[in-house]
Each structure stands twice: as structure tokens, then as C-alpha cells.
Amino acid sequence: RLRRVDHYLSLFFIPLFPVKRGRPFLKCQSCGAISDESGQTLYAAEKPGTKCPYCGREIESSFRFCPYCGRTL
């Protein structure tokens, strides 16, 4: 999805008028990665961690114990 963030002059958090147009960027709806119009990746979303085989909750791959169920991985 193509998006753009514009900059506004504001007074007490109320935007009055646009000051500068932002550069368009692409944001992936499924993974959250952000790219410029040419397709160059500006921000790569973090890869999801692994799941605990016992309770099924998301955990970091470097964990030796599950912080939710306490079982050894």
C-alpha cells in the first residue's frame, strides 16, 4: 500500500496548514516492511520468533526456557 506522511504547522496540537509534503513509501500489509517507491527496502520487519512446542506461544529463538510455561526447549 502506497502511503505518505506530510508535515503540518500546528498550534496546540491542531494542524493548521501543510508545510512540507512527505516522500511516498510502500508498506507491506502482511509483514510490515517499508520500501521506497523504487522498491529499495528502508525497514525490514522483524521475523517472528519460534513457537514453544509445549504451549504454542511465540518466543525468541535464543530462549532456552519458555517464559510462559517454564518448560525446557
PyMOL Python script that loads the backbone (N, CA, C, O; Angstrom):
from pymol import cmd

cmd.read_pdbstr("""\
ATOM      1  N   ARG A   1       0.853  -1.165   0.000  1.00  0.00           N
ATOM      2  CA  ARG A   1       0.000   0.000   0.000  1.00  0.00           C
ATOM      3  C   ARG A   1       0.901   1.230   0.000  1.00  0.00           C
ATOM      4  O   ARG A   1       1.829   1.327   0.804  1.00  0.00           O
ATOM      5  N   LEU A   2       0.631   2.153  -0.889  1.00  0.00           N
ATOM      6  CA  LEU A   2       1.411   3.383  -1.006  1.00  0.00           C
ATOM      7  C   LEU A   2       0.905   4.396   0.009  1.00  0.00           C
ATOM      8  O   LEU A   2      -0.291   4.683   0.071  1.00  0.00           O
ATOM      9  N   ARG A   3       1.835   4.939   0.811  1.00  0.00           N
ATOM     10  CA  ARG A   3       1.466   5.897   1.862  1.00  0.00           C
ATOM     11  C   ARG A   3       2.408   7.087   1.810  1.00  0.00           C
ATOM     12  O   ARG A   3       3.450   7.039   1.156  1.00  0.00           O
ATOM     13  N   ARG A   4       2.031   8.166   2.511  1.00  0.00           N
ATOM     14  CA  ARG A   4       2.866   9.358   2.599  1.00  0.00           C
ATOM     15  C   ARG A   4       2.552  10.058   3.913  1.00  0.00           C
ATOM     16  O   ARG A   4       1.395  10.122   4.327  1.00  0.00           O
ATOM     17  N   VAL A   5       3.584  10.584   4.567  1.00  0.00           N
ATOM     18  CA  VAL A   5       3.400  11.325   5.814  1.00  0.00           C
ATOM     19  C   VAL A   5       3.774  12.771   5.536  1.00  0.00           C
ATOM     20  O   VAL A   5       4.925  13.076   5.222  1.00  0.00           O
ATOM     21  N   ASP A   6       2.789  13.664   5.656  1.00  0.00           N
ATOM     22  CA  ASP A   6       3.021  15.092   5.438  1.00  0.00           C
ATOM     23  C   ASP A   6       3.315  15.786   6.767  1.00  0.00           C
ATOM     24  O   ASP A   6       2.938  15.307   7.837  1.00  0.00           O
ATOM     25  N   HIS A   7       4.002  16.933   6.668  1.00  0.00           N
ATOM     26  CA  HIS A   7       4.344  17.722   7.850  1.00  0.00           C
ATOM     27  C   HIS A   7       3.459  18.967   7.879  1.00  0.00           C
ATOM     28  O   HIS A   7       3.302  19.652   6.868  1.00  0.00           O
ATOM     29  N   TYR A   8       2.883  19.252   9.046  1.00  0.00           N
ATOM     30  CA  TYR A   8       1.974  20.382   9.205  1.00  0.00           C
ATOM     31  C   TYR A   8       2.469  21.327  10.292  1.00  0.00           C
ATOM     32  O   TYR A   8       3.085  20.903  11.270  1.00  0.00           O
ATOM     33  N   LEU A   9       2.189  22.617  10.105  1.00  0.00           N
ATOM     34  CA  LEU A   9       2.395  23.595  11.161  1.00  0.00           C
ATOM     35  C   LEU A   9       1.180  23.492  12.075  1.00  0.00           C
ATOM     36  O   LEU A   9       0.042  23.598  11.617  1.00  0.00           O
ATOM     37  N   SER A  10       1.420  23.290  13.345  1.00  0.00           N
ATOM     38  CA  SER A  10       0.290  23.097  14.262  1.00  0.00           C
ATOM     39  C   SER A  10       0.364  24.074  15.425  1.00  0.00           C
ATOM     40  O   SER A  10       1.428  24.582  15.779  1.00  0.00           O
ATOM     41  N   LEU A  11      -0.785  24.311  15.995  1.00  0.00           N
ATOM     42  CA  LEU A  11      -0.913  25.180  17.150  1.00  0.00           C
ATOM     43  C   LEU A  11      -1.715  24.434  18.196  1.00  0.00           C
ATOM     44  O   LEU A  11      -2.887  24.127  17.978  1.00  0.00           O
ATOM     45  N   PHE A  12      -1.101  24.139  19.321  1.00  0.00           N
ATOM     46  CA  PHE A  12      -1.737  23.360  20.381  1.00  0.00           C
ATOM     47  C   PHE A  12      -2.269  22.026  19.842  1.00  0.00           C
ATOM     48  O   PHE A  12      -3.414  21.655  20.100  1.00  0.00           O
ATOM     49  N   PHE A  13      -1.434  21.323  19.100  1.00  0.00           N
ATOM     50  CA  PHE A  13      -1.726  20.001  18.552  1.00  0.00           C
ATOM     51  C   PHE A  13      -2.821  20.003  17.486  1.00  0.00           C
ATOM     52  O   PHE A  13      -3.332  18.938  17.138  1.00  0.00           O
ATOM     53  N   ILE A  14      -3.186  21.158  16.964  1.00  0.00           N
ATOM     54  CA  ILE A  14      -4.172  21.246  15.880  1.00  0.00           C
ATOM     55  C   ILE A  14      -3.424  21.614  14.609  1.00  0.00           C
ATOM     56  O   ILE A  14      -2.843  22.697  14.529  1.00  0.00           O
ATOM     57  N   PRO A  15      -3.427  20.722  13.600  1.00  0.00           N
ATOM     58  CA  PRO A  15      -2.722  21.035  12.351  1.00  0.00           C
ATOM     59  C   PRO A  15      -3.410  22.187  11.619  1.00  0.00           C
ATOM     60  O   PRO A  15      -4.610  22.135  11.351  1.00  0.00           O
ATOM     61  N   LEU A  16      -2.631  23.235  11.296  1.00  0.00           N
ATOM     62  CA  LEU A  16      -3.199  24.419  10.649  1.00  0.00           C
ATOM     63  C   LEU A  16      -3.074  24.361   9.130  1.00  0.00           C
ATOM     64  O   LEU A  16      -4.069  24.488   8.416  1.00  0.00           O
ATOM     65  N   PHE A  17      -1.835  24.166   8.631  1.00  0.00           N
ATOM     66  CA  PHE A  17      -1.661  24.046   7.186  1.00  0.00           C
ATOM     67  C   PHE A  17      -0.403  23.245   6.899  1.00  0.00           C
ATOM     68  O   PHE A  17       0.524  23.212   7.708  1.00  0.00           O
ATOM     69  N   PRO A  18      -0.380  22.593   5.729  1.00  0.00           N
ATOM     70  CA  PRO A  18       0.783  21.757   5.394  1.00  0.00           C
ATOM     71  C   PRO A  18       2.021  22.608   5.129  1.00  0.00           C
ATOM     72  O   PRO A  18       1.950  23.651   4.480  1.00  0.00           O
ATOM     73  N   VAL A  19       3.152  22.142   5.644  1.00  0.00           N
ATOM     74  CA  VAL A  19       4.418  22.836   5.472  1.00  0.00           C
ATOM     75  C   VAL A  19       5.257  22.123   4.419  1.00  0.00           C
ATOM     76  O   VAL A  19       5.869  22.763   3.564  1.00  0.00           O
ATOM     77  N   LYS A  20       5.280  20.813   4.487  1.00  0.00           N
ATOM     78  CA  LYS A  20       6.133  20.033   3.589  1.00  0.00           C
ATOM     79  C   LYS A  20       5.450  18.713   3.279  1.00  0.00           C
ATOM     80  O   LYS A  20       4.894  18.064   4.165  1.00  0.00           O
ATOM     81  N   ARG A  21       5.495  18.324   2.015  1.00  0.00           N
ATOM     82  CA  ARG A  21       4.944  17.040   1.621  1.00  0.00           C
ATOM     83  C   ARG A  21       5.982  15.954   1.894  1.00  0.00           C
ATOM     84  O   ARG A  21       7.162  16.116   1.583  1.00  0.00           O
ATOM     85  N   GLY A  22       5.540  14.874   2.464  1.00  0.00           N
ATOM     86  CA  GLY A  22       6.428  13.753   2.741  1.00  0.00           C
ATOM     87  C   GLY A  22       6.675  12.925   1.491  1.00  0.00           C
ATOM     88  O   GLY A  22       5.929  13.020   0.516  1.00  0.00           O
ATOM     89  N   ARG A  23       7.719  12.119   1.524  1.00  0.00           N
ATOM     90  CA  ARG A  23       8.006  11.230   0.396  1.00  0.00           C
ATOM     91  C   ARG A  23       7.106  10.009   0.472  1.00  0.00           C
ATOM     92  O   ARG A  23       6.898   9.458   1.553  1.00  0.00           O
ATOM     93  N   PRO A  24       6.571   9.583  -0.662  1.00  0.00           N
ATOM     94  CA  PRO A  24       5.744   8.365  -0.652  1.00  0.00           C
ATOM     95  C   PRO A  24       6.589   7.141  -0.321  1.00  0.00           C
ATOM     96  O   PRO A  24       7.768   7.076  -0.671  1.00  0.00           O
ATOM     97  N   PHE A  25       5.981   6.179   0.350  1.00  0.00           N
ATOM     98  CA  PHE A  25       6.654   4.919   0.662  1.00  0.00           C
ATOM     99  C   PHE A  25       5.633   3.796   0.578  1.00  0.00           C
ATOM    100  O   PHE A  25       4.426   4.029   0.640  1.00  0.00           O
ATOM    101  N   LEU A  26       6.128   2.592   0.438  1.00  0.00           N
ATOM    102  CA  LEU A  26       5.286   1.401   0.363  1.00  0.00           C
ATOM    103  C   LEU A  26       5.374   0.652   1.675  1.00  0.00           C
ATOM    104  O   LEU A  26       6.466   0.451   2.206  1.00  0.00           O
ATOM    105  N   LYS A  27       4.228   0.235   2.206  1.00  0.00           N
ATOM    106  CA  LYS A  27       4.209  -0.547   3.433  1.00  0.00           C
ATOM    107  C   LYS A  27       3.472  -1.846   3.158  1.00  0.00           C
ATOM    108  O   LYS A  27       2.314  -1.835   2.738  1.00  0.00           O
ATOM    109  N   CYS A  28       4.145  -2.965   3.396  1.00  0.00           N
ATOM    110  CA  CYS A  28       3.550  -4.286   3.190  1.00  0.00           C
ATOM    111  C   CYS A  28       2.528  -4.548   4.294  1.00  0.00           C
ATOM    112  O   CYS A  28       2.834  -4.404   5.478  1.00  0.00           O
ATOM    113  N   GLN A  29       1.318  -4.933   3.905  1.00  0.00           N
ATOM    114  CA  GLN A  29       0.266  -5.160   4.885  1.00  0.00           C
ATOM    115  C   GLN A  29       0.455  -6.470   5.636  1.00  0.00           C
ATOM    116  O   GLN A  29      -0.041  -6.609   6.754  1.00  0.00           O
ATOM    117  N   SER A  30       1.156  -7.427   5.054  1.00  0.00           N
ATOM    118  CA  SER A  30       1.300  -8.709   5.731  1.00  0.00           C
ATOM    119  C   SER A  30       2.502  -8.767   6.671  1.00  0.00           C
ATOM    120  O   SER A  30       2.399  -9.334   7.759  1.00  0.00           O
ATOM    121  N   CYS A  31       3.650  -8.189   6.273  1.00  0.00           N
ATOM    122  CA  CYS A  31       4.836  -8.302   7.126  1.00  0.00           C
ATOM    123  C   CYS A  31       5.265  -6.978   7.753  1.00  0.00           C
ATOM    124  O   CYS A  31       6.059  -6.986   8.694  1.00  0.00           O
ATOM    125  N   GLY A  32       4.764  -5.833   7.262  1.00  0.00           N
ATOM    126  CA  GLY A  32       5.105  -4.546   7.839  1.00  0.00           C
ATOM    127  C   GLY A  32       6.380  -3.923   7.315  1.00  0.00           C
ATOM    128  O   GLY A  32       6.802  -2.885   7.825  1.00  0.00           O
ATOM    129  N   ALA A  33       7.023  -4.531   6.292  1.00  0.00           N
ATOM    130  CA  ALA A  33       8.249  -3.972   5.732  1.00  0.00           C
ATOM    131  C   ALA A  33       7.940  -2.667   5.003  1.00  0.00           C
ATOM    132  O   ALA A  33       6.869  -2.520   4.414  1.00  0.00           O
ATOM    133  N   ILE A  34       8.884  -1.714   5.045  1.00  0.00           N
ATOM    134  CA  ILE A  34       8.711  -0.415   4.405  1.00  0.00           C
ATOM    135  C   ILE A  34       9.770  -0.250   3.330  1.00  0.00           C
ATOM    136  O   ILE A  34      10.956  -0.474   3.572  1.00  0.00           O
ATOM    137  N   SER A  35       9.322   0.154   2.112  1.00  0.00           N
ATOM    138  CA  SER A  35      10.216   0.353   0.973  1.00  0.00           C
ATOM    139  C   SER A  35       9.919   1.705   0.353  1.00  0.00           C
ATOM    140  O   SER A  35       8.823   2.245   0.504  1.00  0.00           O
ATOM    141  N   ASP A  36      10.925   2.256  -0.360  1.00  0.00           N
ATOM    142  CA  ASP A  36      10.653   3.484  -1.095  1.00  0.00           C
ATOM    143  C   ASP A  36       9.995   3.129  -2.425  1.00  0.00           C
ATOM    144  O   ASP A  36       9.758   1.954  -2.704  1.00  0.00           O
ATOM    145  N   GLU A  37       9.698   4.137  -3.248  1.00  0.00           N
ATOM    146  CA  GLU A  37       8.976   3.894  -4.499  1.00  0.00           C
ATOM    147  C   GLU A  37       9.746   3.015  -5.474  1.00  0.00           C
ATOM    148  O   GLU A  37       9.140   2.311  -6.282  1.00  0.00           O
ATOM    149  N   SER A  38      11.076   3.047  -5.409  1.00  0.00           N
ATOM    150  CA  SER A  38      11.876   2.235  -6.320  1.00  0.00           C
ATOM    151  C   SER A  38      11.948   0.779  -5.889  1.00  0.00           C
ATOM    152  O   SER A  38      12.443  -0.062  -6.640  1.00  0.00           O
ATOM    153  N   GLY A  39      11.458   0.464  -4.683  1.00  0.00           N
ATOM    154  CA  GLY A  39      11.469  -0.906  -4.196  1.00  0.00           C
ATOM    155  C   GLY A  39      12.599  -1.219  -3.241  1.00  0.00           C
ATOM    156  O   GLY A  39      12.692  -2.343  -2.746  1.00  0.00           O
ATOM    157  N   GLN A  40      13.467  -0.246  -2.968  1.00  0.00           N
ATOM    158  CA  GLN A  40      14.574  -0.462  -2.028  1.00  0.00           C
ATOM    159  C   GLN A  40      14.022  -0.508  -0.607  1.00  0.00           C
ATOM    160  O   GLN A  40      13.283   0.386  -0.194  1.00  0.00           O
ATOM    161  N   THR A  41      14.381  -1.550   0.138  1.00  0.00           N
ATOM    162  CA  THR A  41      13.862  -1.736   1.492  1.00  0.00           C
ATOM    163  C   THR A  41      14.490  -0.728   2.442  1.00  0.00           C
ATOM    164  O   THR A  41      15.714  -0.647   2.549  1.00  0.00           O
ATOM    165  N   LEU A  42      13.646   0.043   3.135  1.00  0.00           N
ATOM    166  CA  LEU A  42      14.108   1.013   4.121  1.00  0.00           C
ATOM    167  C   LEU A  42      14.050   0.430   5.517  1.00  0.00           C
ATOM    168  O   LEU A  42      14.896   0.732   6.358  1.00  0.00           O
ATOM    169  N   TYR A  43      13.048  -0.411   5.768  1.00  0.00           N
ATOM    170  CA  TYR A  43      12.874  -1.031   7.079  1.00  0.00           C
ATOM    171  C   TYR A  43      12.316  -2.420   6.868  1.00  0.00           C
ATOM    172  O   TYR A  43      11.237  -2.579   6.297  1.00  0.00           O
ATOM    173  N   ALA A  44      13.038  -3.424   7.322  1.00  0.00           N
ATOM    174  CA  ALA A  44      12.565  -4.799   7.226  1.00  0.00           C
ATOM    175  C   ALA A  44      11.958  -5.187   8.566  1.00  0.00           C
ATOM    176  O   ALA A  44      12.594  -5.048   9.611  1.00  0.00           O
ATOM    177  N   ALA A  45      10.753  -5.664   8.528  1.00  0.00           N
ATOM    178  CA  ALA A  45      10.086  -6.086   9.756  1.00  0.00           C
ATOM    179  C   ALA A  45      10.826  -7.268  10.366  1.00  0.00           C
ATOM    180  O   ALA A  45      11.397  -8.097   9.656  1.00  0.00           O
ATOM    181  N   GLU A  46      10.806  -7.331  11.686  1.00  0.00           N
ATOM    182  CA  GLU A  46      11.476  -8.440  12.358  1.00  0.00           C
ATOM    183  C   GLU A  46      10.772  -9.746  12.036  1.00  0.00           C
ATOM    184  O   GLU A  46       9.547  -9.809  11.931  1.00  0.00           O
ATOM    185  N   LYS A  47      11.570 -10.772  11.886  1.00  0.00           N
ATOM    186  CA  LYS A  47      10.998 -12.088  11.642  1.00  0.00           C
ATOM    187  C   LYS A  47      10.359 -12.597  12.935  1.00  0.00           C
ATOM    188  O   LYS A  47      10.893 -12.401  14.027  1.00  0.00           O
ATOM    189  N   PRO A  48       9.226 -13.243  12.791  1.00  0.00           N
ATOM    190  CA  PRO A  48       8.595 -13.743  14.014  1.00  0.00           C
ATOM    191  C   PRO A  48       9.456 -14.807  14.673  1.00  0.00           C
ATOM    192  O   PRO A  48      10.168 -15.549  13.995  1.00  0.00           O
ATOM    193  N   GLY A  49       9.390 -14.879  15.988  1.00  0.00           N
ATOM    194  CA  GLY A  49      10.167 -15.865  16.723  1.00  0.00           C
ATOM    195  C   GLY A  49       9.598 -17.257  16.546  1.00  0.00           C
ATOM    196  O   GLY A  49       8.628 -17.460  15.817  1.00  0.00           O
ATOM    197  N   THR A  50      10.202 -18.191  17.206  1.00  0.00           N
ATOM    198  CA  THR A  50       9.716 -19.557  17.136  1.00  0.00           C
ATOM    199  C   THR A  50       8.602 -19.756  18.153  1.00  0.00           C
ATOM    200  O   THR A  50       8.372 -18.905  19.012  1.00  0.00           O
ATOM    201  N   LYS A  51       7.928 -20.865  18.050  1.00  0.00           N
ATOM    202  CA  LYS A  51       6.849 -21.179  18.982  1.00  0.00           C
ATOM    203  C   LYS A  51       7.301 -22.273  19.940  1.00  0.00           C
ATOM    204  O   LYS A  51       8.059 -23.170  19.571  1.00  0.00           O
ATOM    205  N   CYS A  52       6.826 -22.182  21.158  1.00  0.00           N
ATOM    206  CA  CYS A  52       7.108 -23.209  22.153  1.00  0.00           C
ATOM    207  C   CYS A  52       6.375 -24.487  21.734  1.00  0.00           C
ATOM    208  O   CYS A  52       5.180 -24.439  21.443  1.00  0.00           O
ATOM    209  N   PRO A  53       7.068 -25.617  21.699  1.00  0.00           N
ATOM    210  CA  PRO A  53       6.397 -26.858  21.292  1.00  0.00           C
ATOM    211  C   PRO A  53       5.392 -27.364  22.329  1.00  0.00           C
ATOM    212  O   PRO A  53       4.575 -28.231  22.016  1.00  0.00           O
ATOM    213  N   TYR A  54       5.438 -26.841  23.549  1.00  0.00           N
ATOM    214  CA  TYR A  54       4.551 -27.320  24.606  1.00  0.00           C
ATOM    215  C   TYR A  54       3.283 -26.464  24.739  1.00  0.00           C
ATOM    216  O   TYR A  54       2.175 -26.997  24.803  1.00  0.00           O
ATOM    217  N   CYS A  55       3.453 -25.128  24.780  1.00  0.00           N
ATOM    218  CA  CYS A  55       2.272 -24.272  24.964  1.00  0.00           C
ATOM    219  C   CYS A  55       1.871 -23.537  23.684  1.00  0.00           C
ATOM    220  O   CYS A  55       0.758 -23.017  23.602  1.00  0.00           O
ATOM    221  N   GLY A  56       2.765 -23.482  22.675  1.00  0.00           N
ATOM    222  CA  GLY A  56       2.436 -22.874  21.388  1.00  0.00           C
ATOM    223  C   GLY A  56       2.537 -21.361  21.337  1.00  0.00           C
ATOM    224  O   GLY A  56       2.127 -20.763  20.343  1.00  0.00           O
ATOM    225  N   ARG A  57       3.065 -20.718  22.367  1.00  0.00           N
ATOM    226  CA  ARG A  57       3.176 -19.257  22.366  1.00  0.00           C
ATOM    227  C   ARG A  57       4.456 -18.827  21.668  1.00  0.00           C
ATOM    228  O   ARG A  57       5.430 -19.579  21.627  1.00  0.00           O
ATOM    229  N   GLU A  58       4.453 -17.605  21.112  1.00  0.00           N
ATOM    230  CA  GLU A  58       5.623 -17.055  20.420  1.00  0.00           C
ATOM    231  C   GLU A  58       6.723 -16.727  21.412  1.00  0.00           C
ATOM    232  O   GLU A  58       6.477 -16.068  22.422  1.00  0.00           O
ATOM    233  N   ILE A  59       7.940 -17.184  21.126  1.00  0.00           N
ATOM    234  CA  ILE A  59       9.103 -16.896  21.969  1.00  0.00           C
ATOM    235  C   ILE A  59      10.282 -16.583  21.068  1.00  0.00           C
ATOM    236  O   ILE A  59      10.255 -16.901  19.879  1.00  0.00           O
ATOM    237  N   GLU A  60      11.316 -15.964  21.619  1.00  0.00           N
ATOM    238  CA  GLU A  60      12.526 -15.686  20.851  1.00  0.00           C
ATOM    239  C   GLU A  60      13.293 -16.977  20.635  1.00  0.00           C
ATOM    240  O   GLU A  60      13.272 -17.875  21.476  1.00  0.00           O
ATOM    241  N   SER A  61      13.969 -17.059  19.501  1.00  0.00           N
ATOM    242  CA  SER A  61      14.681 -18.287  19.166  1.00  0.00           C
ATOM    243  C   SER A  61      15.879 -18.542  20.082  1.00  0.00           C
ATOM    244  O   SER A  61      16.356 -19.674  20.159  1.00  0.00           O
ATOM    245  N   SER A  62      16.380 -17.505  20.783  1.00  0.00           N
ATOM    246  CA  SER A  62      17.542 -17.680  21.665  1.00  0.00           C
ATOM    247  C   SER A  62      17.164 -18.196  23.055  1.00  0.00           C
ATOM    248  O   SER A  62      18.050 -18.524  23.843  1.00  0.00           O
ATOM    249  N   PHE A  63      15.876 -18.274  23.371  1.00  0.00           N
ATOM    250  CA  PHE A  63      15.450 -18.733  24.699  1.00  0.00           C
ATOM    251  C   PHE A  63      15.728 -20.211  24.895  1.00  0.00           C
ATOM    252  O   PHE A  63      15.548 -21.007  23.973  1.00  0.00           O
ATOM    253  N   ARG A  64      16.170 -20.588  26.102  1.00  0.00           N
ATOM    254  CA  ARG A  64      16.365 -21.996  26.452  1.00  0.00           C
ATOM    255  C   ARG A  64      15.185 -22.535  27.241  1.00  0.00           C
ATOM    256  O   ARG A  64      14.960 -23.745  27.290  1.00  0.00           O
ATOM    257  N   PHE A  65      14.427 -21.629  27.860  1.00  0.00           N
ATOM    258  CA  PHE A  65      13.226 -21.987  28.611  1.00  0.00           C
ATOM    259  C   PHE A  65      12.070 -21.136  28.107  1.00  0.00           C
ATOM    260  O   PHE A  65      12.275 -19.988  27.711  1.00  0.00           O
ATOM    261  N   CYS A  66      10.883 -21.672  28.116  1.00  0.00           N
ATOM    262  CA  CYS A  66       9.697 -20.919  27.734  1.00  0.00           C
ATOM    263  C   CYS A  66       9.291 -20.027  28.907  1.00  0.00           C
ATOM    264  O   CYS A  66       9.094 -20.537  30.010  1.00  0.00           O
ATOM    265  N   PRO A  67       9.156 -18.692  28.703  1.00  0.00           N
ATOM    266  CA  PRO A  67       8.780 -17.815  29.804  1.00  0.00           C
ATOM    267  C   PRO A  67       7.313 -17.958  30.217  1.00  0.00           C
ATOM    268  O   PRO A  67       6.915 -17.428  31.254  1.00  0.00           O
ATOM    269  N   TYR A  68       6.510 -18.659  29.429  1.00  0.00           N
ATOM    270  CA  TYR A  68       5.084 -18.811  29.720  1.00  0.00           C
ATOM    271  C   TYR A  68       4.785 -20.099  30.476  1.00  0.00           C
ATOM    272  O   TYR A  68       4.057 -20.089  31.468  1.00  0.00           O
ATOM    273  N   CYS A  69       5.351 -21.213  29.999  1.00  0.00           N
ATOM    274  CA  CYS A  69       5.056 -22.483  30.667  1.00  0.00           C
ATOM    275  C   CYS A  69       6.235 -23.009  31.486  1.00  0.00           C
ATOM    276  O   CYS A  69       6.058 -23.930  32.283  1.00  0.00           O
ATOM    277  N   GLY A  70       7.445 -22.440  31.306  1.00  0.00           N
ATOM    278  CA  GLY A  70       8.605 -22.819  32.101  1.00  0.00           C
ATOM    279  C   GLY A  70       9.308 -24.095  31.661  1.00  0.00           C
ATOM    280  O   GLY A  70      10.242 -24.542  32.328  1.00  0.00           O
ATOM    281  N   ARG A  71       8.882 -24.685  30.562  1.00  0.00           N
ATOM    282  CA  ARG A  71       9.487 -25.938  30.109  1.00  0.00           C
ATOM    283  C   ARG A  71      10.809 -25.686  29.393  1.00  0.00           C
ATOM    284  O   ARG A  71      11.001 -24.620  28.809  1.00  0.00           O
ATOM    285  N   THR A  72      11.713 -26.646  29.433  1.00  0.00           N
ATOM    286  CA  THR A  72      12.994 -26.562  28.743  1.00  0.00           C
ATOM    287  C   THR A  72      12.774 -26.784  27.252  1.00  0.00           C
ATOM    288  O   THR A  72      12.034 -27.681  26.849  1.00  0.00           O
ATOM    289  N   LEU A  73      13.419 -25.966  26.448  1.00  0.00           N
ATOM    290  CA  LEU A  73      13.263 -26.079  24.989  1.00  0.00           C
ATOM    291  C   LEU A  73      14.389 -26.879  24.378  1.00  0.00           C
ATOM    292  O   LEU A  73      14.418 -27.074  23.163  1.00  0.00           O
TER     293      LEU A  73
END
""", "prot")
cmd.dss("prot")
cmd.show_as("cartoon", "prot")
cmd.util.cbc("prot")
cmd.orient("prot")
